[in-house]
Amino acid sequence: MNESTHKKTYYINVGYGEISLSKSAFDWNYVIQATDDEITHLRDLFNGNDNEDWQGFFRAHVPYIQYHFDRQNDAYDQGMSLIYEQLYKLGDDATKQHIKEMNILPHIDE
């Protein structure tokens, strides 16, 4: 088994987009098991959503369209769905249960 296919335990803070191997590095929300490639993909998802979030922040200062009518918010919402799908796929039992209870991924089996 090479390094890129070996799974490690990571601690995730979704609100800040933080990923760490250290349990004590920050307040974390979720625990996942992931390969280097899977973590790279998750970081890319966080980075992409961070860019959408900043665009939304700047647009919010020109309030001419309500959130639910603004198509640019769709990209952020879709990005969050992709992040939670990845966390669910890689998560431990507690992570999976919490995401199920959030009811944000309707295609997850009950």
Secondary structure, 3 states (H helix, E strand, C coil): CCHHHCCEEEEEECCCCEEECCCCCCCCCEEEEECHHHHHHHHHHHHHHHHHHHHHHHHHCCCCCCHHHCHHHHHHHHHHHHHHHHHHHHECHHHHHHHHHHCCCCCCCC
